[in-house]
Amino acid sequence: MTKLINNATEAIADIVDGSVLMLGGFGLCGIPENCIDALVKKGVKNLTCISNNAGVDDFGIGLMLKNKQVKKMISSYVGENAEFERQLLSGELEVELIPQGTLATRCMAAGYGMPAIYTPAGVGTEVAEGKEVRNFNGKEYLLELAFEADFAIVKAWKGDKQGNLIYKDTARNFNPLMAMAAKITIAEVEELVEDGELDPNFIHTPGVYVHRIFEGVNYEKRIEQRTVTNKK
């Protein structure tokens, strides 16, 4: 069975209304741009999106929010998206804000086949409301459940036809954790190479976790906050 898909449209063809999606990326770095654009064009609705952030108004997950495709966001940081804020304050969007480390560890737990983890992050705050708290060696910990996602959509620098992936620098971020955590993982890559071309010592995500892979096109790679110095 081949994992190679022609393009993003084919890769996301069976994502339906109500699906739970994990989307790799941090800010606008390492986000699956092609798949997000394909989801916007498809118009699938009532999605639950698990992502570190919600993009910006005109890029990334922000495009899906603008198109009213997202029912719930599970994120750590959402401060760059005015449409997100509007939908949250108007009651149009469900939001679960969780500590960034907890987000990462809940992804990892899903990949490891663990149903839950205990973490001290959030104890005594709104994050702890309705959750089990246990004391270990005199310190309190929250019980946090592993995520259950239908699809993980990730973006890598290089990949081969078996789904082995290499990420570049900080664009790695949440992608490896999410790639191993969903029922079906879709990977878009900047460069697709033949099997055997990738050095096994540098593979970040083994192909066993990836179900579909394709070579993406027209990456913008936007910078979320550009800071420059005027030289005189």
C-alpha positions in Angstrom: 0.0 0.0 0.0 1.5 3.3 -1.1 1.6 6.3 1.2 2.3 8.7 -1.6 -0.5 11.1 -2.5 -0.5 13.6 -5.4 -1.5 16.7 -3.5 -3.2 18.3 -0.5 -6.7 17.9 -1.9 -6.3 14.2 -2.1 -4.7 14.0 1.3 -7.5 15.6 3.1 -10.4 14.1 1.0 -11.8 12.0 3.8 -11.8 14.7 6.5 -15.4 15.2 7.3 -17.5 17.6 9.3 -16.9 17.1 13.0 -13.4 15.7 12.7 -10.8 16.3 15.4 -7.5 17.6 13.9 -4.0 18.1 15.2 -2.1 20.7 13.2 1.6 21.1 13.6 3.4 24.4 13.8 4.4 27.1 16.2 3.2 30.6 15.3 3.5 30.6 11.6 6.6 28.3 11.6 6.3 24.8 10.3 2.6 24.9 9.6 0.9 22.6 7.0 0.0 25.5 4.6 -1.1 23.3 1.7 -3.4 21.1 3.8 -5.0 24.1 5.5 -5.7 25.8 2.1 -7.2 22.5 0.9 -9.5 22.3 4.0 -10.6 25.9 3.4 -11.5 25.1 -0.2 -13.3 22.0 0.8 -15.4 23.9 3.4 -15.5 21.1 6.0 -17.2 22.4 9.2 -17.5 21.9 13.0 -13.9 20.9 13.3 -12.0 20.6 16.6 -8.5 21.9 16.1 -5.6 21.0 18.4 -2.8 23.4 17.7 -0.3 25.5 19.7 -1.8 28.6 18.2 -4.6 29.8 15.9 -2.6 31.4 13.1 -3.3 35.0 12.2 -6.3 36.6 10.5 -5.3 35.9 6.9 -3.0 32.9 7.2 -2.9 29.4 8.7 -5.7 28.3 10.9 -6.9 31.9 10.9 -8.3 31.2 7.4 -10.4 28.3 8.7 -11.7 30.5 11.6 -12.6 33.2 9.1 -14.5 30.6 7.1 -16.4 29.5 10.2 -15.1 26.0 9.9 -13.8 25.6 13.5 -16.1 24.7 16.3 -13.5 24.3 19.1 -9.8 25.3 19.5 -7.5 23.6 21.9 -4.5 25.8 22.1 -1.8 27.4 24.2 -1.5 30.8 22.6 -4.0 32.7 20.5 -3.1 36.4 20.9 -2.4 37.2 17.3 -5.8 36.6 15.8 -8.5 39.2 16.0 -11.1 36.9 14.4 -10.4 34.3 17.0 -11.0 37.0 19.7 -14.2 38.1 18.2 -15.6 34.6 17.9 -14.6 33.7 21.4 -16.2 36.8 23.0 -19.4 36.4 20.9 -19.7 32.7 22.0 -19.3 31.4 18.5 -16.2 29.4 19.3 -15.4 26.9 22.1 -11.9 27.4 23.5 -9.7 25.2 25.7 -6.6 27.0 26.7 -3.9 24.8 28.3 -0.3 25.2 29.3 2.1 24.7 26.4 4.0 21.9 28.1 0.7 20.1 28.9 -0.3 20.4 25.2 3.0 18.8 24.2 2.8 16.0 26.8 -0.8 15.1 26.0 0.3 14.7 22.4 3.2 12.6 23.5 0.9 10.4 25.7 -1.3 9.7 22.8 1.7 8.6 20.7 2.9 6.4 23.5 -0.4 4.7 24.0 -0.8 6.2 27.5 -4.4 7.2 28.4 -3.4 10.1 30.7 -0.5 11.9 32.4 -0.1 13.8 35.7 1.3 17.3 35.7 1.8 20.0 38.3 1.1 22.7 35.6 -2.2 24.4 36.2 -2.8 23.2 39.8 -4.8 25.9 41.7 -5.8 27.7 38.6 -8.8 27.7 36.2 -7.0 25.0 34.2 -7.7 22.6 37.1 -11.5 23.1 37.2 -13.3 19.7 37.0 -10.1 17.7 36.9 -8.8 15.1 39.2 -6.0 16.2 41.5 -3.7 13.8 43.2 -0.9 14.2 45.7 2.5 12.5 45.1 5.2 12.9 47.7 3.6 16.1 49.1 3.0 17.8 45.7 -0.3 18.1 43.8 -0.7 17.1 40.2 -3.5 17.3 37.7 -4.8 14.4 35.7 -4.7 15.3 32.0 -6.1 13.0 29.3 -4.2 12.0 26.2 -5.7 13.6 23.1 -7.8 11.5 20.8 -7.5 12.9 17.2 -8.8 11.6 13.9 -6.1 13.2 11.9 -2.7 14.8 12.5 -1.6 17.2 9.7 2.1 18.0 9.8 4.7 19.8 7.7 8.3 18.6 7.3 11.4 19.8 5.4 12.2 16.5 3.7 10.4 13.1 3.4 10.6 9.9 1.5 7.9 7.7 0.0 7.8 5.5 3.1 6.9 8.6 5.2 10.2 9.1 7.0 10.4 12.8 7.9 13.1 15.4 8.7 12.2 18.8 10.0 14.4 21.9 9.7 15.5 23.9 12.7 12.7 25.4 14.7 10.1 24.3 12.2 10.2 21.0 14.0 8.3 22.3 17.0 5.0 20.4 17.6 5.2 18.4 14.4 6.9 15.2 15.6 4.7 15.0 18.7 1.5 15.3 16.7 2.7 13.0 13.9 2.7 10.1 16.3 -0.5 10.9 18.1 -3.5 10.6 15.7 -5.3 7.8 14.0 -4.2 9.0 10.6 -1.1 11.2 10.0 -0.8 13.4 6.8 2.6 14.8 6.1 3.3 17.5 3.5 7.0 18.1 2.8 9.1 20.7 1.0 11.1 18.1 -0.8 10.2 14.5 -1.5 13.1 12.1 -2.0 13.5 8.5 -3.0 13.6 5.8 -0.3 17.1 5.4 1.1 18.2 9.0 0.5 17.6 10.2 4.0 20.3 9.4 6.6 18.6 7.2 9.2 20.6 9.0 11.9 18.8 12.3 11.1 15.2 11.1 10.7 12.9 12.8 13.3 9.6 11.0 12.5 9.8 7.3 11.4 7.6 6.4 8.5 5.6 4.0 10.7 3.7 6.9 12.1 2.9 8.5 8.7 0.0 7.3 6.5 0.0 9.8 3.7 2.7 12.0 2.3 3.0 14.5 -0.6 5.3 17.2 -1.8 3.8 20.6 -1.1 4.0 23.7 -3.3 4.2 27.5 -3.1 5.1 27.8 0.6 5.0 31.4 1.9 6.8 30.7 5.2 5.6 33.9 6.7 7.2 35.5 9.7 4.6 36.3 12.5 6.5 39.2 14.0 9.2 40.8 11.8 11.7 43.0 13.6 14.4 44.9 11.7 17.1 47.4 12.5 17.6 50.5 10.4 21.3 50.9 9.7 22.5 54.4 9.1 
